[in-house]
Amino acid sequence: MRNHEVTARQPLLDERGELREPGWARTPVFGYDRAAIRAPRFRIKEWDYYLVLAEGFAGAFTISDDGYIGLQSVSLLVFGEKPWEHTETVLNAFPLGKLGLPKSSASGVTEYADKRLQMRFAVEEDGRRHITCRFERFFREKPFSCDIVLSPPPPPGDSMVIATPWDKKHAFYYNQKINCMRASGTMEYDGARYEFRPETDFGTLDWGRGVWTYDNTWHWGSGNADLGGHAFGFNIGYGFGNTSAATENILFYDGRAHKLDDVTFHIPASGYMDPWTFSSSDGRFEMEFRPVLDRAAKLDFKLLVSDQHQVFGRMSGRAVLDDGTALDLRDVMCFAEKVHNRY
């Protein structure tokens, strides 16, 4: 077992611009300082990504500064009889830190505004997260808007915080995933109103800062559910640097983290929309996954290449907590993805 838990508060990077203590933590014990990074500014990547998921629909919201390019995007996904999705993205050349994304996930405002898109993520004093957005000409010349509030996970409020090096000087991946945030609020598009209910619907935050290598393929999956009044969530993934110190595979139950070892995605060669399976080295995450919708996107600008398959579907199987308690999951709406980027 290689999951080194970091508990001492400390700066993320040392005087050489390298990670002080690779590993995982339950809270953001690492202090991120953009000025301490020793890599060129165009290699720094910073993003805030929220996914808010209900049984029949979802919204995804990204504000990012990836050095030489910024990608601000909104996705609306509907999982009805005829599933569909639309993602609209605004690209910015060479933001290089000018968006001023917060140095901590725990406070502050992340926002982007131009004539077409106004999007804001605010952390309130009580810990709630407020997502507002207005996107003109989102799809078929019609606007999209949302006003969503995410409540903090239940106490103790554990999350997945990880500091991972890449096998290259000054490169690192610093990330926090917050699951189990009960969602309320609405999205509106084309006369339809999509309402989130905190009894059943959840939001997830993917908060990232770091310096990445140029060519990477990763797998990531996440989901949340109410299990008889208990908030449950999971985060699984690999391909984010050198994970010899720790993985980011984890379960959450009633606000507490339960750490997993390796989890493997078994994606069928026949296609992303055929059933997947997941297996774990410790036997604590064994799942079947039935896809409903593949949010596929492919960009090829020679130097900038992105091939993404974020697949939404229903997960069933068995998850085991640290004390041996087995939880049976049935048709939990979630996503799992495989992404290849050169950027």
DRENDREN-934300 format. One line per 8 residues: their letters; for each residue z, y, x of C-alpha. Coordinates in nm, 2 decimals, padded with zeros to 4 digits. Layout:
<nodes>
A	Z:Y:X ~ ...
</nodes>
This chain:
<nodes>
MRNHEVTA	00.00:00.00:00.00 ~ -00.11:00.33:00.15 ~ 00.00:00.59:-00.10 ~ 00.19:00.84:00.11 ~ 00.38:01.08:-00.12 ~ 00.44:01.43:00.01 ~ 00.75:01.60:-00.12 ~ 00.82:01.89:00.12
RQPLLDER	00.67:02.23:00.03 ~ 00.44:02.34:00.32 ~ 00.12:02.53:00.40 ~ -00.18:02.31:00.33 ~ -00.34:02.38:00.67 ~ -00.21:02.41:01.02 ~ -00.31:02.67:01.28 ~ -00.62:02.47:01.36
GELREPGW	-00.74:02.47:01.00 ~ -00.66:02.10:00.95 ~ -00.44:01.93:00.69 ~ -00.08:01.93:00.79 ~ 00.02:01.62:00.59 ~ -00.25:01.41:00.41 ~ -00.13:01.24:00.10 ~ -00.05:01.28:-00.27
ARTPVFGY	00.22:01.47:-00.46 ~ 00.34:01.51:-00.82 ~ 00.34:01.89:-00.81 ~ 00.15:02.15:-00.60 ~ 00.38:02.14:-00.29 ~ 00.09:02.26:-00.07 ~ 00.03:02.63:-00.03 ~ -00.35:02.70:-00.03
DRAAIRAP	-00.46:03.00:00.18 ~ -00.83:03.07:00.20 ~ -00.78:03.28:00.51 ~ -00.64:02.98:00.69 ~ -00.97:02.79:00.66 ~ -01.16:02.76:00.99 ~ -01.50:02.65:00.84 ~ -01.78:02.90:00.76
RFRIKEWD	-01.74:03.08:00.43 ~ -02.05:02.92:00.29 ~ -01.90:02.57:00.32 ~ -01.59:02.66:00.11 ~ -01.58:02.52:-00.24 ~ -01.35:02.64:-00.51 ~ -01.35:02.54:-00.88 ~ -01.16:02.52:-01.20
YYLVLAEG	-01.29:02.26:-01.45 ~ -01.14:02.19:-01.80 ~ -01.24:01.91:-02.02 ~ -01.11:01.91:-02.38 ~ -01.17:01.59:-02.56 ~ -01.14:01.47:-02.92 ~ -01.25:01.14:-03.08 ~ -01.58:01.29:-03.21
FAGAFTIS	-01.66:01.58:-02.98 ~ -01.57:01.76:-02.65 ~ -01.61:02.08:-02.46 ~ -01.63:02.12:-02.08 ~ -01.59:02.45:-01.89 ~ -01.64:02.53:-01.53 ~ -01.60:02.83:-01.31 ~ -01.69:02.76:-00.95
DDGYIGLQ	-01.76:02.93:-00.62 ~ -01.93:02.69:-00.39 ~ -01.99:02.93:-00.10 ~ -02.37:02.99:-00.10 ~ -02.40:02.92:-00.48 ~ -02.18:02.96:-00.79 ~ -02.22:02.74:-01.09 ~ -02.06:02.86:-01.42
SVSLLVFG	-02.12:02.61:-01.70 ~ -02.03:02.51:-02.05 ~ -02.10:02.17:-02.22 ~ -02.08:02.08:-02.58 ~ -02.07:01.71:-02.66 ~ -02.08:01.54:-03.00 ~ -02.02:01.17:-03.04 ~ -02.14:01.11:-03.39
EKPWEHTE	-02.40:00.87:-03.53 ~ -02.66:01.04:-03.31 ~ -02.47:01.15:-03.00 ~ -02.60:01.46:-02.82 ~ -02.49:01.71:-02.57 ~ -02.60:02.04:-02.42 ~ -02.50:02.19:-02.09 ~ -02.59:02.55:-02.00
TVLNAFPL	-02.53:02.68:-01.65 ~ -02.54:03.03:-01.49 ~ -02.62:03.02:-01.12 ~ -02.50:03.29:-00.87 ~ -02.63:03.33:-00.52 ~ -02.38:03.36:-00.24 ~ -02.05:03.44:-00.42 ~ -01.87:03.36:-00.09
GKLGLPKS	-01.52:03.42:-00.24 ~ -01.61:03.72:-00.45 ~ -01.51:03.55:-00.77 ~ -01.15:03.56:-00.65 ~ -01.04:03.23:-00.79 ~ -00.65:03.19:-00.78 ~ -00.49:03.03:-00.48 ~ -00.26:02.83:-00.71
SASGVTEY	-00.32:02.63:-01.03 ~ 00.02:02.72:-01.16 ~ -00.05:03.09:-01.24 ~ -00.32:03.35:-01.26 ~ -00.65:03.41:-01.43 ~ -00.99:03.25:-01.35 ~ -01.27:03.44:-01.51 ~ -01.64:03.51:-01.50
ADKRLQMR	-01.84:03.77:-01.69 ~ -02.20:03.89:-01.71 ~ -02.42:04.01:-02.00 ~ -02.47:03.65:-02.13 ~ -02.15:03.46:-02.04 ~ -01.79:03.57:-02.07 ~ -01.54:03.29:-01.98 ~ -01.17:03.31:-01.90
FAVEEDGR	-00.90:03.06:-01.81 ~ -00.55:03.21:-01.82 ~ -00.21:03.04:-01.74 ~ 00.05:03.19:-01.97 ~ 00.41:03.25:-01.89 ~ 00.52:02.95:-02.08 ~ 00.28:02.72:-01.89 ~ 00.02:02.70:-02.16
RHITCRFE	-00.34:02.73:-02.06 ~ -00.57:02.95:-02.27 ~ -00.95:02.90:-02.25 ~ -01.18:03.15:-02.41 ~ -01.56:03.17:-02.39 ~ -01.86:03.34:-02.54 ~ -02.20:03.22:-02.43 ~ -02.50:03.40:-02.57
RFFREKPF	-02.82:03.20:-02.62 ~ -02.63:02.89:-02.53 ~ -02.88:02.65:-02.69 ~ -03.19:02.72:-02.91 ~ -03.11:03.09:-02.89 ~ -02.78:03.04:-03.07 ~ -02.44:03.14:-02.92 ~ -02.14:02.92:-02.84
SCDIVLSP	-01.78:03.04:-02.85 ~ -01.43:02.88:-02.81 ~ -01.06:02.97:-02.82 ~ -00.85:02.68:-02.70 ~ -00.49:02.64:-02.60 ~ -00.36:02.35:-02.38 ~ 00.01:02.28:-02.38 ~ 00.18:02.16:-02.06
PPPPGDSM	00.24:01.78:-02.01 ~ 00.59:01.67:-02.13 ~ 00.87:01.69:-01.87 ~ 00.89:01.61:-01.59 ~ 00.53:01.73:-01.60 ~ 00.39:01.52:-01.31 ~ 00.03:01.57:-01.21 ~ -00.21:01.42:-00.95
VIATPWDK	-00.21:01.64:-00.64 ~ -00.40:01.52:-00.33 ~ -00.48:01.65:00.02 ~ -00.75:01.44:00.18 ~ -00.94:01.49:00.51 ~ -01.30:01.42:00.56 ~ -01.41:01.26:00.88 ~ -01.53:01.60:01.01
KHAFYYNQ	-01.35:01.89:01.18 ~ -01.21:02.15:00.94 ~ -01.33:01.96:00.63 ~ -01.07:01.87:00.36 ~ -01.04:01.81:-00.02 ~ -00.74:01.97:-00.19 ~ -00.73:01.88:-00.56 ~ -00.50:01.87:-00.87
KINCMRAS	-00.57:01.68:-01.18 ~ -00.35:01.77:-01.48 ~ -00.37:01.52:-01.77 ~ -00.19:01.49:-02.10 ~ -00.22:01.85:-02.21 ~ -00.22:01.85:-02.59 ~ -00.51:02.07:-02.73 ~ -00.53:02.31:-03.02
GTMEYDGA	-00.80:02.56:-03.11 ~ -01.16:02.56:-03.19 ~ -01.52:02.56:-03.07 ~ -01.81:02.71:-03.27 ~ -02.18:02.66:-03.25 ~ -02.47:02.68:-03.49 ~ -02.25:02.71:-03.80 ~ -02.03:02.41:-03.70
RYEFRPET	-01.66:02.45:-03.62 ~ -01.50:02.19:-03.40 ~ -01.12:02.19:-03.43 ~ -00.88:02.03:-03.18 ~ -00.55:01.88:-03.31 ~ -00.26:01.84:-03.07 ~ -00.15:01.51:-03.23 ~ -00.46:01.33:-03.10
DFGTLDWG	-00.66:01.56:-02.87 ~ -00.60:01.64:-02.51 ~ -00.73:01.86:-02.23 ~ -00.76:01.78:-01.86 ~ -00.78:02.02:-01.56 ~ -00.96:01.94:-01.24 ~ -00.86:02.22:-00.99 ~ -01.02:02.20:-00.65
RGVWTYDN	-01.03:02.39:-00.33 ~ -01.17:02.27:00.00 ~ -01.44:02.23:00.26 ~ -01.68:01.94:00.19 ~ -01.93:01.76:00.40 ~ -02.29:01.80:00.30 ~ -02.38:01.46:00.14 ~ -02.14:01.28:-00.09
TWHWGSGN	-02.13:01.02:-00.36 ~ -01.82:00.99:-00.57 ~ -01.68:00.81:-00.88 ~ -01.43:00.97:-01.11 ~ -01.28:00.88:-01.45 ~ -01.02:01.03:-01.67 ~ -00.87:00.99:-02.02 ~ -00.57:01.07:-02.24
ADLGGHAF	-00.43:00.92:-02.56 ~ -00.13:00.94:-02.79 ~ 00.03:00.59:-02.79 ~ 00.27:00.60:-03.08 ~ 00.39:00.95:-03.00 ~ 00.39:00.89:-02.62 ~ 00.14:01.09:-02.41 ~ -00.06:00.86:-02.19
GFNIGYGF	-00.33:00.95:-01.93 ~ -00.51:00.81:-01.63 ~ -00.71:00.94:-01.34 ~ -00.92:00.71:-01.12 ~ -01.17:00.78:-00.85 ~ -01.29:00.75:-00.49 ~ -01.55:00.90:-00.26 ~ -01.36:01.22:-00.20
GNTSAATE	-01.31:01.20:00.18 ~ -01.09:00.97:00.39 ~ -00.84:00.81:00.15 ~ -00.65:00.61:00.41 ~ -00.33:00.82:00.33 ~ -00.36:00.80:-00.04 ~ -00.58:00.74:-00.34 ~ -00.60:00.96:-00.65
NILFYDGR	-00.56:00.66:-00.89 ~ -00.27:00.72:-01.12 ~ -00.12:00.67:-01.47 ~ 00.08:00.91:-01.67 ~ 00.33:00.82:-01.94 ~ 00.57:01.06:-02.11 ~ 00.51:01.32:-01.83 ~ 00.58:01.08:-01.54
AHKLDDVT	00.33:00.96:-01.28 ~ 00.29:00.59:-01.20 ~ 00.08:00.55:-00.88 ~ -00.20:00.29:-00.85 ~ -00.37:00.15:-00.54 ~ -00.75:00.11:-00.54 ~ -00.96:00.10:-00.85 ~ -01.32:-00.01:-00.85
FHIPASGY	-01.60:00.10:-01.09 ~ -01.83:-00.19:-01.19 ~ -02.14:-00.01:-01.32 ~ -02.41:-00.24:-01.45 ~ -02.74:-00.24:-01.26 ~ -02.91:-00.25:-01.60 ~ -02.81:00.11:-01.68 ~ -02.53:00.35:-01.74
MDPWTFSS	-02.52:00.30:-02.11 ~ -02.45:-00.07:-02.08 ~ -02.08:-00.18:-02.08 ~ -01.88:-00.12:-01.75 ~ -01.57:-00.28:-01.62 ~ -01.29:-00.15:-01.40 ~ -01.07:-00.36:-01.17 ~ -00.77:-00.27:-00.95
SDGRFEME	-00.64:-00.41:-00.62 ~ -00.29:-00.42:-00.76 ~ -00.39:-00.57:-01.10 ~ -00.25:-00.27:-01.29 ~ -00.57:-00.12:-01.43 ~ -00.81:-00.38:-01.58 ~ -01.05:-00.23:-01.83 ~ -01.37:-00.25:-02.03
FRPVLDRA	-01.57:00.06:-02.10 ~ -01.83:00.10:-02.38 ~ -02.05:00.40:-02.32 ~ -02.14:00.64:-02.61 ~ -02.32:00.92:-02.43 ~ -02.45:00.98:-02.08 ~ -02.43:01.35:-01.98 ~ -02.70:01.31:-01.71
AKLDFKLL	-02.83:01.60:-01.50 ~ -03.05:01.61:-01.19 ~ -03.14:01.89:-00.97 ~ -03.36:01.88:-00.66 ~ -03.41:02.20:-00.46 ~ -03.46:02.00:-00.13 ~ -03.15:02.14:00.04 ~ -02.95:02.13:-00.28
VSDQHQVF	-02.96:01.80:-00.46 ~ -02.74:01.68:-00.75 ~ -02.77:01.36:-00.95 ~ -02.49:01.33:-01.20 ~ -02.40:01.07:-01.47 ~ -02.09:01.16:-01.66 ~ -02.06:00.89:-01.92 ~ -01.84:00.93:-02.22
GRMSGRAV	-01.72:00.62:-02.40 ~ -01.43:00.41:-02.52 ~ -01.19:00.23:-02.28 ~ -01.00:-00.09:-02.37 ~ -00.77:-00.30:-02.16 ~ -00.43:-00.31:-01.99 ~ -00.25:-00.06:-01.78 ~ 00.08:-00.14:-01.61
LDDGTALD	00.35:00.12:-01.53 ~ 00.57:00.12:-01.22 ~ 00.85:-00.08:-01.39 ~ 00.61:-00.35:-01.50 ~ 00.57:-00.22:-01.86 ~ 00.22:-00.32:-01.98 ~ 00.03:-00.08:-02.21 ~ -00.26:-00.21:-02.42
LRDVMCFA	-00.54:00.05:-02.47 ~ -00.78:00.01:-02.75 ~ -01.09:00.23:-02.77 ~ -00.95:00.53:-02.59 ~ -01.21:00.80:-02.57 ~ -01.26:00.90:-02.21 ~ -01.53:00.94:-01.94 ~ -01.63:00.78:-01.61
EKVHNRY	-01.89:00.92:-01.38 ~ -02.10:00.87:-01.07 ~ -02.22:01.17:-00.89 ~ -02.44:01.22:-00.58 ~ -02.45:01.57:-00.43 ~ -02.61:01.72:-00.13 ~ -02.50:02.08:-00.12
</nodes>
